[in-house]
Amino acid sequence: MKLSIPYLNKSFPLEIPNENLLAVAEPNDFKTAGSPAEILAEALERPYGPAGGPFSVAEKRSGQGLTEFLRGGRRVLVIINDATRPTPTELILTALIPVLEQGGIKTENLTLLVATGAHRKPTEEEYRQILGSFYDTLRGRTVHHDARKDEDMADLGRTRNGTPILLNKRLFDADRIIATGSVEPHYFGGFTGGRKAFLPGIAAFRTIEANHKQALSPLSRSLALEGNPVHEDMMDALPLIRAPIFSFMTVLNKEQQVAAATAGDLLVSFYAAVEIARKIFCVSIPTRADIVVSAAKFPMDIDLYQSQKAIDNGALALKDGGTLILVSSCRDGIGDEAYARLMAQASSPEDALERIRLGYKLGYHKAAKMAAVSGRATITAVAELSAEQLKALFIEKALSPQEALERAFKTARDKGIPCPKVLVLPDGCVTVPEPALL
């Protein structure tokens, strides 16, 4: 089978003998209810109301509309994602702004807050990417969250897990809050979106660090919400926000186009989006593979820190002793340096895990997830990173997916596997493979 793997502004060809191909697993097709604009408009017209006990689907879709939500509010805060997420913020704003204007919200009373979490601030090019056609009119009303500016944070106490809750003070300057984003599987938070706009989206660095430490728990994994301590932290922060919150979330398809949208009550609409996301991103495969090729698509190819999600999802479908091939440009490098420094100091993946147990810093959860995979399999990367950089992370370098595959074939055959099976994940950051036979 001949495949084409996108990489920067080109594509790598990849040819896999039919007898070796286990599957090409992509997000499932999902029948949409119209154009992206129509889907977003429908979500706003039929928002979800709060859950107050047993109710029907029809009752859930008869919540407070955005116009009614805005009534009595003057200062509106809209939380938007940064450039590391594929959220179609321009389309969301296209649906929101006319309603805000009809509700009497003037531009000078509107603030857009970029939920960077602990990421760096957006570049101007990224602001143009995020805001699109609204760049000229809304750039002056758009600010980024800076997790390291403690003076910008409000201390709200602690979660049930002991995580300090410090959130951006702009939450408490607003009469109304609109949280936007996209919902998809997340490798330790269960799912992105909804409550994640607040924590870690606009939380203080030490809040994010403590929350992400919970990712070391075996309960913190893709698709898991119940009992997941990372998710619990996010949930515990929500009741402490005083201003009313209106949620507007999208779910994207495998082409990163709007497949569905939910709006209204933050939690009810989030869980509704989660069910749609499960249908799109959870993909059944016949069994685990000897070799997994997992690609990180734009914008998740920004660096290894973000692209690691493709490693984690690929590992779900990989046999012990197999080879995982990451295809990601990592165009901005390694990303957060803390996890890379820790792994460079370690003599083995097991040593890295022990160091993490002895003292956690933000980013070490990334090292833990990567070390766990490196400890049971070979990771090879096709990326704009040097062989030395990758070696320090217990990753081998290849110049192309085909080179990496041929090397993996040889390794498997040397182990006595005559016909090693290959699984390809063209969108590895969001595709969650579920082996039928464990």
SEVEXPA-486495 format. One record per residue (C-alpha): residue in three letters; x, y, z. Coordinates in steps of 0.2 Angstrom, whole numbers, padded with zeros to 4 digits, always signed. Layout:
REM residues N
ALAXYZ/...
//
This chain:
REM residues 438
MET+0000+0000+0000/LYS+0006+0017-0004/LEU+0003+0031+0008/SER+0008+0050+0009/ILE+0012+0057+0026/PRO+0011+0076+0027/TYR+0027+0085+0034/LEU+0029+0104+0034/ASN+0025+0110+0017/LYS+0028+0093+0008/SER+0024+0075+0010/PHE+0034+0059+0013/PRO+0029+0044+0003/LEU+0027+0028+0013/GLU+0025+0011+0005/ILE+0020-0004+0015/PRO+0018-0022+0008/ASN+0000-0027+0009/GLU+0005-0043+0019/ASN+0012-0032+0032/LEU-0001-0019+0034/LEU-0012-0022+0049/ALA-0023-0006+0047/VAL-0023+0013+0043/ALA-0033+0020+0058/GLU-0040+0037+0056/PRO-0054+0046+0065/ASN-0070+0039+0060/ASP-0082+0048+0047/PHE-0095+0058+0055/LYS-0111+0064+0046/THR-0112+0083+0049/ALA-0128+0093+0050/GLY-0123+0106+0038/SER-0109+0118+0034/PRO-0098+0123+0048/ALA-0107+0140+0049/GLU-0124+0131+0050/ILE-0117+0119+0064/LEU-0111+0133+0075/ALA-0127+0143+0072/GLU-0138+0128+0077/ALA-0127+0125+0093/LEU-0131+0143+0098/GLU-0149+0142+0094/ARG-0151+0126+0104/PRO-0140+0127+0119/TYR-0139+0114+0133/GLY-0146+0119+0150/PRO-0139+0113+0167/ALA-0143+0096+0173/GLY-0155+0097+0188/GLY-0160+0079+0188/PRO-0168+0067+0176/PHE-0171+0075+0159/SER-0174+0071+0141/VAL-0162+0076+0127/ALA-0175+0089+0121/GLU-0174+0097+0138/LYS-0156+0097+0138/ARG-0156+0106+0122/SER-0168+0120+0128/GLY-0155+0130+0139/GLN-0153+0148+0141/GLY-0148+0156+0124/LEU-0133+0167+0122/THR-0144+0183+0120/GLU-0153+0179+0136/PHE-0136+0175+0145/LEU-0129+0192+0140/ARG-0143+0201+0147/GLY-0138+0212+0162/GLY-0119+0210+0158/ARG-0108+0224+0152/ARG-0090+0217+0152/VAL-0088+0201+0143/LEU-0073+0190+0143/VAL-0071+0177+0129/ILE-0058+0163+0132/ILE-0049+0157+0116/ASN-0036+0144+0112/ASP-0018+0147+0107/ALA-0010+0142+0091/THR-0005+0124+0097/ARG-0024+0119+0096/PRO-0034+0116+0080/THR-0049+0125+0087/PRO-0057+0136+0073/THR-0058+0152+0083/GLU-0061+0163+0068/LEU-0077+0153+0064/ILE-0082+0153+0082/LEU-0080+0172+0083/THR-0090+0174+0066/ALA-0105+0165+0075/LEU-0102+0174+0092/ILE-0099+0193+0087/PRO-0116+0197+0079/VAL-0125+0190+0094/LEU-0114+0200+0106/GLU-0117+0216+0095/GLN-0136+0212+0096/GLY-0134+0210+0115/GLY-0127+0228+0116/ILE-0109+0222+0120/LYS-0098+0235+0112/THR-0080+0231+0107/GLU-0073+0241+0121/ASN-0082+0231+0133/LEU-0076+0214+0126/THR-0059+0206+0130/LEU-0052+0190+0122/LEU-0040+0180+0133/VAL-0029+0168+0125/ALA-0028+0152+0136/THR-0010+0148+0134/GLY-0008+0138+0150/ALA+0010+0137+0153/HIS+0014+0139+0134/ARG+0024+0155+0128/LYS+0014+0170+0122/PRO+0008+0169+0103/THR+0018+0178+0090/GLU+0010+0191+0079/GLU+0009+0178+0065/GLU+0000+0166+0077/TYR-0012+0180+0082/ARG-0016+0182+0064/GLN-0019+0163+0062/ILE-0030+0163+0078/LEU-0041+0178+0074/GLY-0041+0177+0055/SER-0052+0191+0048/PHE-0055+0198+0065/TYR-0037+0202+0068/ASP-0039+0221+0063/THR-0054+0223+0074/LEU-0051+0213+0089/ARG-0032+0212+0091/GLY-0032+0227+0102/ARG-0045+0218+0113/THR-0035+0202+0114/VAL-0022+0198+0128/HIS-0013+0182+0132/HIS-0013+0173+0149/ASP+0005+0173+0157/ALA+0005+0159+0170/ARG+0021+0166+0178/LYS+0014+0183+0183/ASP+0008+0179+0200/GLU+0001+0196+0202/ASP-0012+0193+0189/MET-0019+0178+0198/ALA-0033+0176+0211/ASP-0030+0163+0225/LEU-0046+0152+0226/GLY-0040+0139+0238/ARG-0036+0120+0234/THR-0044+0106+0225/ARG-0048+0089+0233/ASN-0031+0083+0227/GLY-0022+0097+0236/THR-0019+0107+0220/PRO-0018+0126+0223/ILE-0031+0135+0213/LEU-0024+0151+0206/LEU-0033+0158+0191/ASN-0032+0174+0180/LYS-0040+0189+0189/ARG-0048+0194+0173/LEU-0061+0181+0177/PHE-0067+0192+0191/ASP-0067+0208+0181/ALA-0080+0201+0169/ASP-0099+0201+0171/ARG-0101+0186+0158/ILE-0088+0173+0153/ILE-0089+0164+0136/ALA-0077+0149+0135/THR-0073+0142+0118/GLY-0062+0128+0112/SER-0063+0110+0105/VAL-0066+0093+0112/GLU-0055+0078+0108/PRO-0046+0064+0117/HIS-0032+0070+0128/TYR-0018+0058+0134/PHE-0019+0062+0152/GLY-0034+0074+0155/GLY-0046+0062+0147/PHE-0053+0075+0135/THR-0048+0093+0130/GLY-0061+0107+0130/GLY-0074+0113+0142/ARG-0067+0115+0160/LYS-0049+0114+0153/ALA-0051+0132+0147/PHE-0049+0138+0165/LEU-0037+0125+0172/PRO-0024+0124+0165/GLY-0029+0137+0151/ILE-0029+0152+0162/ALA-0021+0145+0178/ALA-0005+0150+0187/PHE+0011+0141+0184/ARG+0011+0132+0201/THR-0007+0127+0198/ILE-0003+0119+0181/GLU+0013+0111+0188/ALA+0003+0103+0203/ASN-0011+0098+0191/HIS+0000+0090+0178/LYS+0009+0080+0192/GLN-0007+0071+0194/ALA-0004+0064+0176/LEU+0009+0052+0184/SER-0007+0043+0191/PRO-0012+0027+0181/LEU-0030+0034+0182/SER-0024+0049+0171/ARG-0026+0043+0153/SER-0034+0046+0137/LEU-0054+0045+0137/ALA-0054+0043+0156/LEU-0064+0056+0166/GLU-0071+0047+0181/GLY-0058+0045+0195/ASN-0045+0055+0184/PRO-0036+0067+0196/VAL-0032+0079+0182/HIS-0050+0080+0177/GLU-0055+0082+0196/ASP-0044+0097+0198/MET-0052+0105+0183/MET-0069+0102+0190/ASP-0065+0108+0207/ALA-0060+0125+0200/LEU-0077+0129+0191/PRO-0088+0132+0206/LEU-0076+0146+0212/ILE-0079+0157+0197/ARG-0092+0170+0201/ALA-0098+0176+0184/PRO-0110+0166+0174/ILE-0101+0155+0160/PHE-0107+0151+0143/SER-0098+0137+0134/PHE-0096+0136+0115/MET-0086+0120+0110/THR-0082+0112+0093/VAL-0078+0094+0089/LEU-0067+0092+0073/ASN-0067+0078+0060/LYS-0051+0070+0053/GLU-0049+0085+0041/GLN-0049+0096+0056/GLN-0066+0104+0050/VAL-0081+0107+0061/ALA-0090+0090+0063/ALA-0101+0096+0078/ALA-0103+0110+0091/THR-0111+0111+0108/ALA-0116+0127+0118/GLY-0124+0132+0134/ASP-0120+0125+0151/LEU-0102+0122+0153/LEU-0103+0104+0160/VAL-0118+0097+0151/SER-0112+0104+0134/PHE-0095+0097+0137/TYR-0101+0079+0141/ALA-0112+0080+0125/ALA-0096+0085+0115/VAL-0086+0071+0123/GLU-0099+0058+0117/ILE-0097+0064+0099/ALA-0078+0065+0101/ARG-0078+0046+0106/LYS-0088+0042+0090/ILE-0075+0051+0080/PHE-0058+0048+0088/CYS-0060+0030+0095/VAL-0055+0018+0082/SER-0056-0001+0083/ILE-0041-0011+0077/PRO-0039-0030+0076/THR-0025-0032+0087/ARG-0009-0023+0093/ALA+0005-0021+0080/ASP+0023-0024+0079/ILE+0027-0007+0071/VAL+0016+0009+0073/VAL+0019+0024+0062/SER+0011+0039+0071/ALA+0010+0056+0063/ALA+0008+0073+0072/LYS-0002+0084+0061/PHE-0002+0103+0061/PRO-0003+0112+0073/MET+0002+0098+0085/ASP+0019+0096+0075/ILE+0024+0113+0083/ASP+0037+0104+0095/LEU+0040+0087+0103/TYR+0031+0092+0118/GLN+0015+0093+0109/SER+0019+0079+0097/GLN+0022+0067+0111/LYS+0003+0064+0111/ALA+0006+0054+0095/ILE+0018+0043+0104/ASP+0007+0040+0118/ASN-0008+0036+0107/GLY+0003+0025+0096/ALA+0009+0015+0111/LEU-0009+0010+0115/ALA-0008-0001+0099/LEU+0010-0007+0100/LYS+0016-0024+0106/ASP+0030-0024+0119/GLY+0047-0025+0110/GLY+0040-0016+0095/THR+0045+0000+0086/LEU+0035+0016+0086/ILE+0039+0028+0072/LEU+0034+0047+0076/VAL+0033+0058+0060/SER+0032+0076+0066/SER+0042+0091+0060/CYS+0044+0098+0078/ARG+0047+0114+0069/ASP+0049+0124+0085/GLY+0061+0111+0093/ILE+0059+0101+0108/GLY+0047+0113+0117/ASP+0047+0114+0136/GLU+0065+0110+0141/ALA+0062+0103+0158/TYR+0057+0086+0153/ALA+0072+0085+0140/ARG+0085+0090+0153/LEU+0079+0077+0165/MET+0079+0063+0152/ALA+0096+0069+0146/GLN+0103+0067+0164/ALA+0096+0049+0165/SER+0105+0034+0160/SER+0090+0024+0155/PRO+0071+0026+0154/GLU+0069+0017+0171/ASP+0082+0030+0178/ALA+0071+0044+0171/LEU+0056+0037+0179/GLU+0065+0035+0196/ARG+0071+0053+0195/ILE+0053+0059+0192/ARG+0047+0050+0207/LEU+0060+0059+0218/GLY+0055+0076+0213/TYR+0042+0083+0200/LYS+0043+0099+0190/LEU+0031+0104+0176/GLY+0035+0095+0161/TYR+0041+0079+0169/HIS+0024+0071+0166/LYS+0029+0072+0148/ALA+0046+0063+0152/ALA+0037+0050+0162/LYS+0025+0046+0147/MET+0039+0045+0135/ALA+0051+0035+0146/ALA+0037+0022+0149/VAL+0035+0019+0131/SER+0054+0019+0128/GLY+0056+0006+0142/ARG+0046-0006+0132/ALA+0048-0002+0114/THR+0060+0007+0102/ILE+0055+0025+0097/THR+0061+0032+0080/ALA+0057+0050+0075/VAL+0057+0058+0058/ALA+0059+0076+0064/GLU+0069+0093+0062/LEU+0078+0088+0078/SER+0096+0082+0078/ALA+0101+0064+0081/GLU+0110+0070+0097/GLN+0094+0079+0104/LEU+0084+0063+0100/LYS+0096+0051+0108/ALA+0096+0061+0124/LEU+0077+0057+0124/PHE+0080+0038+0121/ILE+0074+0041+0103/GLU+0082+0036+0087/LYS+0083+0047+0072/ALA+0077+0043+0054/LEU+0077+0054+0038/SER+0061+0047+0032/PRO+0046+0036+0037/GLN+0052+0023+0024/GLU+0069+0022+0031/ALA+0062+0021+0048/LEU+0050+0007+0043/GLU+0064-0003+0034/ARG+0075-0002+0050/ALA+0060-0008+0060/PHE+0056-0022+0048/LYS+0074-0028+0050/THR+0073-0027+0069/ALA+0057-0037+0070/ARG+0064-0051+0058/ASP+0080-0052+0068/LYS+0068-0056+0083/GLY+0060-0070+0073/ILE+0045-0061+0067/PRO+0043-0066+0049/CYS+0029-0055+0044/PRO+0029-0040+0056/LYS+0012-0030+0056/VAL+0011-0012+0054/LEU-0002+0001+0060/VAL-0002+0018+0053/LEU-0010+0033+0062/PRO-0010+0048+0050/ASP-0017+0059+0064/GLY-0009+0051+0079/CYS-0012+0065+0091/VAL-0030+0063+0092/THR-0033+0045+0086/VAL-0036+0033+0100/PRO-0034+0015+0094/GLU-0043+0002+0104/PRO-0036-0016+0100/ALA-0050-0029+0099/LEU-0038-0043+0105/LEU-0027-0038+0120/
//
